[in-house]
Amino acid sequence: MSDVHSTIIVGSGPAGYTAALYTARANLKPLVIEGFAWGGLLQQTTDVENYPGFPEGIMGPELMVKMREQAQRFGATLVTDQAERIELASEPGGVHSVWVGDTEHRARTVILAMGAEHKKLGVPGEEELSGRGVSYCATCDAAFFKGARTIIVGGGDSAMEEAVFLSKFASKVAIVHRRSEFRASKIMLERARAQENIELLTPYTVERFDAGESGALSVAKLVNTQTGEKLQVEIAGAFIAIGHEPQSALVAGQAELDEDGYVRVDGRSTRTNRPGVFAAGDLVDHTYRQAITAAGSGCQAALDAEWYLRDTPEVPTPEGMPVGDLAESQWVPSGGAA
Ligand code: NAP
């Protein structure tokens, strides 16, 4: 068992590293459980052209390296391993525990920033052909499908946005959706409809993906959800855009979640229902899901944690004081000039 930290951050996307940067600058000596595949979903993207401060754009993985280095520069300690279990205290001032393997890390505050993953269809061939034709990010991979026949699966705004982007590269994009009505907003649907090489294929679901001789995706087998009619389409690319799954399993039954599994926070703050536990980024956000909004909420979580530590009397532990110097942290400005 280790000393009691002031704060543990679980997750390492823009929310996690920004929370790490701010808590480190507030001298809270954060411990970041960043996972093996640190960097979050931006590690899977190429050019990021909408993160302010990079007028020429920046590659997603490079941006994450920079965020990580910036947090380290101010003293964040990184654990490149998975958090396997989290036990959240329910009393104000209580101590929370995060297990990495057999090692228990304890802290007065926890910032949850585990993000979200792309939802999977769960059909045969999807996993095997992932990266060989099946993708979850048209903005990352569309350029590999110049002149190719492709499908997008889904009927929401993401599917429309991805389809329009993909249509600039692919010769044909069929949007395969399980209902004849679309969840997407009217404007996004119209934008997709306006592209000559986009076709709407409803109401169909994907039954399976099959590889061709090269081992890459060559066929999607579809089924009509109303008539049961089968349809086989020859494609080189399939983009799955059926939403996201927040990675909240570690705190289910402890932190309050909404019906879709996102961690609930109090109003515009990052406070969860557990005292001293804050949540940020895609783990909380249904709607915006941008690197910059995640980073912003990571900053908010750090400030919320700092204020909580300042204002909440500690429940003493047998081993004594936390690792971070709280008395000093009250007087160190956390935000600098920014
Ligand atoms: P979403 O709105 O939840 O849509 C998911 C779509 O995938 C739905 O059409 C759903 O079908 C379908 N789907 C879900 N599970 C499926 C399955 N197992 N098999 C087949 N189809 C399945 O998700 P989203 O499109 O990612 O959007 C999420 C949020 O981000 C929304 O609030 C959206 O407005 C926002 N967003 C905004 C923009 C923008 O404005 N630029 C861009 C992207 C996203 P059903 O409709 O039948 O349930």
Boltz pocket constraint, residues with backbone or C-beta under 6 A from the ligand:
constraints:
  - pocket:
      binder: B
      contacts: [[A, 120], [A, 121], [A, 153], [A, 154], [A, 155], [A, 156], [A, 157], [A, 158], [A, 159], [A, 161], [A, 178], [A, 179], [A, 181], [A, 182], [A, 183], [A, 184], [A, 205], [A, 241], [A, 242], [A, 243], [A, 244], [A, 286], [A, 287], [A, 288]]
      max_distance: 6.0
